[in-house]
Amino acid sequence: MIEVTFNYQEQIQDLSKRRDGFLQIREDSWNPKTNKYEVDDKEIDELGDQIFSLLKTHKDNLPLEFIIEQLTKLGHAPNLLYDDNGHFALIGDGYQSIADEISDIEMQFIVEKEHWKNSIREALNDYLDSE
């Protein structure tokens, strides 16, 4: 019997490329006369939901960096925090000064007690499970 291993990372990358294509089509449909896009977001949202579902389902088999990069492409803003006591949190809510380019900024986060985890992977899993 031949065992077939499916590469979920490649599937997610393919879906992400398709989503990027739809995002570009939508962006190109901007009508300055009406101040509206002439293409809807249905495919973009459906692909985003599919990608997030795959990230969540296969989180233990995907590299941390890959998951975080894909989350940012979906509009998430994951921030990894460390408390100097061996605990990590991945937080998406916070405040920061807005910068148009790379520059010094101030960031503030409120981390609830239950979000502190003993490893980065646990913090990522908590973030994905809470979304």
Summary of the structure (lengths in Angstrom):
residues: 131
radius of gyration: 18.0
end to end distance: 38.9
largest distance: 61.4
contacts: 300
relative contact order: 0.13
helix: 49%
strand: 13%
